[in-house]
Amino acid sequence: MCAKMKRMCLEEPALAHAMLDKYADSLCVYASHQIESGAQIMQIFESWSHHMSEEQFCLFAKPYVSKVASYLKEKHPEVPVVYFANGGSAYLHAQTDLPVDGLSVDWKISMAHARKVAPNTVLAGNTDPITLYGKEEDIRAAARLCISQGCDVLNLGHGVEKDTKEESVAAFVDEAKNSFK
């Protein structure tokens, strides 16, 4: 699917933009419904960012993220909107002007570097989920490192792997609770 979409962006950019605009319209309605049904925060995921160059991101993702975020901020100003470009840390600087309340970053950039790139932005991230396969002391150390480097919300990259031990998740959460005190 990704290769077909990228090919469409190259061969038929007008069609790609028309389709992406329709998707953005649908996401506006869907996300708004989620908020009206009780969602207290909305995170917009760009799951294929790791397949895009910075230029492709700026042309084929950013305008539509901006559209969805702007819509949600206008319709639901009390609900925080966060953006996560999975694999998009190489062009974090291109995300700092999005109309969102915070950015989630992946583990491919240190939180210290992300903080330098986006000093006035709420940052969530950015521990590698595979860290939770390690020893408890290493899990706790990874959580402390991320927090000490400036994350505002501790998060695991793109989520918890399905075979992660519950004890490992508990250690990560416990360390987060203790470190943010």
N, C-alpha and C positions, 0 to 999 in steps of 0.2 A: 504494500500500500504506500509506504513512504517513497519508494523509488518512483511509483506512478505519479504521486503528487508533486515531487520535485521535477519530474519530467514535464508535467503540465505547467508548472511555474516557468520553466525555460521555454517550452514550445508554444504555449498558449497562455501568456500571463494575464490577458484580459479575462479569460474564462476562469483562471485560478482565482483572481481577485473577486469576480462575481460570486463564485462558490464560497470563498472565505467570508465574504460579506453576508451571505445568507446564513452560514454557520454562526457568525457573530450575532446576527439578529435572533437566531434560535437560542443561543446561549444567554442572551439578555433576558428572554422570556423565561427560560428554564431556571436560571440562577435567581431571578426575581421571585419565582414561585417557591424556590427552596427557602428564601428569606421569609416570605409570607407564611411559610409552613413552619417557621421556627428557627431556621439557621441563624446563628448569632455572629458568624464570621463567614466570609466567602473567600476561598482560595482558587485562583484561576491557574490551572496546570497547563503548561505548554510541554507536552510529553515528547515531542519530536525535535526539540531544540538542538539536541546533540547531533542531529543530521543537517543542521543549517549553519552556514557561514554567518558572520555578522551582517554582511550585506543582505543575505536572504532573510535573516531575522527582521531587519529593518524594513524590508519590502513586504514580506509575506506573513509576518506574525504581529509585529508591533502595532500596526494600525488597527488590527482587529482586537487585540488585547486592550488597547486604549479605548476602543469603541465600547466594549463590554464593561470595562471598569468605569468609564465615564457615565454610562447608563445606570449602573448600580449605585454609584455615588450620588447621582442626581435623584434617583427614585427612592433610595434607602440610605440617606446620608449618615444615619446612626450606626450602620453596619460596616465594620472594617473590611477592606478588600486587600488581599495579599496576592502577589504574583509569584509563580515558580516556573522558571524556564529550566527544565531538567537538562543538564549538560550545557547550560548557557552561561556558565560562569566566566568563560573567556570574553564575553561581551557584556559583563555586568554593567559597565559604564553606560551602555546604550539603554539600560533599563531604568536608570535612576530618575528619568523624567516622566515615567509612566504615571498616570493619575491613580495611584494606589497608595494604601496606607503602610505597606511594608513589602519587602522582597524576601523570598526564601531562596537560599543558595545551596548548590550541591557541594559535595565534599571535595571536588576537584580544585577548589580554591581555598586557601586557608582563611579562616574567619578574620584573622588580623589583616590580610590583604583586602578582603571584602569590605572591612570596616574603613580602610583607607580610600577605597574606590567610592564607597557610599557612606560618608561620615555622618550624614544627617538623616539617615533612613533606618527605620526599624528593620532589623535583619533577623531572619530565622534560619537556622541550620546548625550545623552542616556536617554532622557526623556520618561517616560511611556506615550503612546498615550492616555490612559484613563484620564490622567491629564487634557486633554482638555475638559472634561466634567465638570470640576470644575469652581469655580469662577475666574473671570479675574485676580484678585490679586494673586491667587494661581498659575495660569498658568504662570504669569509673574515671580513669585518667583521661580518656578521650572526651568524656562529658565535661570534666573540669577544664581541659585545655580550650575547648570551644567557647565555653562561658568566659574564661579568662581573656580570650582574644576579642571579646566584644559582641557575642550574639545576644540578642534581646529575648529570643525564644529558642530554646534548644529543640532541635529536630533531627530526624534521621533521613538524610538524603531523599530518597523516593519511597520511603516507608519501610516497614518491618518485613523481612523475608518470611515466607510462610512456615519454614521449618526452624525458626529461631526459638530457642528455649525461653519459656516464660520467666525463668529465673534471671536470664540475661536482660530481658526487657525490664524486669523489676529493679535490677541493679542500676540500669541506666536512668530510670525514672527517679529512683531514690537519690541518686547522685545529683540529678537536676534539682530536686526539691531542696537538698542540703546546700548546694552551691549557690542557689539564687536567694538564699535567706539574707 
